[in-house]
Amino acid sequence: MVVERPVAEVMTSPVFSVRPDTPLQDAVTLLSTHHISGLPVVDANGALVGELSERDLMVRESGFDAGPYVLFLDAVIYLRNPMEWNRQVHQVLGSTVGDVMNAQAHTCLASTSLPEAARLLNDRRVQRLFVVDEGGTMVGVLTRGDVVRALAEAA
């Protein structure tokens, strides 16, 4: 079991971040240059509004699938949810972080215990949790690697 420590003791801080209006290429360069797999997306006041991950970029590069359809009187009727279709089109054709990002950032409090954070990482199948304080301000990031390092230190 991961040692009983609060996330605040093992998280990485400060954290690189981008805004929704950041050009996508700038965000990709930031990810590549610093060898990180995701970025928090913050608004002008610094509030967390989403996250941009390598997975979001992979969706963009792989294109989208039109999904199932039926032919009816020489018309093609797509059976996919129109909202999902719209989201995928924006991801594929988007030019800003806001077009591609996931608006549901995975977070935890700085006071969260490391075992609980490890459970969240595993259950949500994510690589990172953005760490916020009681007021919701982002204070760091906890990655799977941070948890592994904490395990190694405890051994």
C-alpha positions in Angstrom: 0.0 0.0 0.0 1.2 3.5 -0.8 2.5 5.3 2.3 0.0 7.5 4.2 1.0 10.9 3.1 -1.0 13.8 1.6 -0.8 14.4 -2.1 0.6 17.9 -1.4 3.9 16.2 -0.2 4.6 14.4 -3.4 2.9 16.4 -6.2 4.7 18.4 -8.8 4.5 22.2 -8.5 4.4 24.6 -10.2 2.6 23.2 -13.3 2.7 24.4 -16.9 -0.8 25.4 -18.0 -2.5 26.7 -21.1 -5.7 28.7 -21.8 -8.6 27.7 -24.1 -7.5 30.3 -26.7 -3.9 29.0 -26.8 -3.0 27.9 -30.3 -2.9 24.1 -30.4 0.6 24.0 -31.9 1.9 26.0 -28.9 0.4 23.5 -26.5 1.9 20.6 -28.5 5.3 22.2 -28.4 5.0 22.7 -24.6 4.1 19.0 -24.1 7.0 17.9 -26.3 9.6 20.2 -25.0 8.9 19.3 -21.3 8.2 15.6 -21.9 4.8 15.8 -20.3 1.6 14.0 -21.3 -1.0 16.5 -20.3 -1.7 20.1 -19.4 -4.3 21.8 -17.3 -6.4 24.4 -19.1 -7.2 27.5 -17.1 -9.3 30.6 -17.7 -8.0 34.2 -17.5 -8.4 34.0 -13.7 -6.4 30.8 -13.3 -9.4 28.6 -12.6 -9.2 25.1 -14.0 -11.6 24.6 -16.9 -10.3 21.4 -18.5 -7.3 19.4 -19.5 -5.5 18.7 -22.7 -3.9 15.2 -22.9 -2.0 13.2 -25.4 -5.2 11.2 -25.9 -7.1 14.3 -27.0 -4.3 14.9 -29.6 -4.4 11.3 -30.8 -8.2 11.6 -31.4 -7.4 14.7 -33.5 -4.7 13.0 -35.5 -6.6 9.8 -36.1 -9.7 11.5 -37.5 -13.2 10.5 -36.6 -15.5 7.7 -37.6 -18.8 8.7 -39.2 -20.4 5.8 -37.3 -23.4 3.7 -38.2 -25.9 5.0 -40.8 -28.9 3.9 -42.8 -29.9 4.7 -46.3 -33.5 5.9 -46.7 -34.9 7.3 -49.9 -31.4 8.2 -51.3 -30.6 10.0 -48.0 -27.9 9.0 -45.5 -29.1 9.1 -42.0 -26.3 8.9 -39.4 -27.3 7.2 -36.2 -24.6 8.7 -34.0 -25.6 11.3 -31.4 -25.3 14.7 -33.1 -23.6 16.2 -30.0 -20.9 13.6 -30.1 -20.4 14.1 -33.8 -20.0 17.9 -33.3 -17.5 17.3 -30.5 -15.4 15.0 -32.7 -15.5 17.4 -35.6 -14.2 20.2 -33.4 -11.5 17.9 -32.0 -10.3 16.9 -35.5 -10.5 20.4 -37.1 -9.8 22.5 -34.0 -6.9 25.0 -34.0 -7.0 26.0 -30.3 -6.7 24.1 -27.0 -10.4 24.9 -26.4 -11.4 23.0 -29.5 -9.6 19.9 -28.5 -9.5 19.8 -24.7 -11.6 17.7 -22.3 -13.7 20.0 -20.2 -13.8 17.4 -17.4 -10.4 17.7 -15.7 -9.6 15.0 -13.2 -8.8 16.6 -9.8 -8.2 15.9 -6.2 -7.6 18.1 -3.1 -4.0 18.7 -1.9 -5.1 17.1 1.4 -6.2 13.8 -0.3 -4.2 10.8 1.0 -1.8 9.2 -1.4 -3.6 5.8 -1.2 -6.9 7.5 -2.1 -5.3 9.5 -5.0 -3.7 6.2 -6.3 -7.2 4.7 -6.2 -8.6 7.6 -8.2 -5.8 7.3 -10.8 -6.5 3.6 -11.2 -10.3 3.8 -11.1 -10.5 6.7 -13.6 -7.8 5.1 -15.8 -5.9 8.5 -16.0 -2.3 9.4 -16.0 -2.6 12.5 -13.7 -4.8 14.3 -11.3 -4.7 18.1 -11.1 -4.4 19.1 -7.4 -6.5 21.9 -6.1 -6.8 23.6 -2.7 -10.0 24.0 -0.7 -10.8 27.1 -2.8 -10.5 25.2 -6.1 -7.2 26.9 -7.1 -4.8 24.6 -8.9 -1.7 24.0 -6.8 0.0 21.1 -8.6 -0.3 17.9 -10.4 0.0 14.3 -9.2 1.1 11.7 -11.8 1.3 7.9 -11.7 5.1 8.5 -11.7 4.8 10.6 -8.5 3.0 7.7 -6.8 5.7 5.2 -7.9 8.4 7.5 -6.6 6.7 7.8 -3.2 6.5 4.0 -3.1 10.3 3.8 -3.8 11.1 6.3 -1.1 9.0 4.3 1.4 10.8 1.1 0.7 
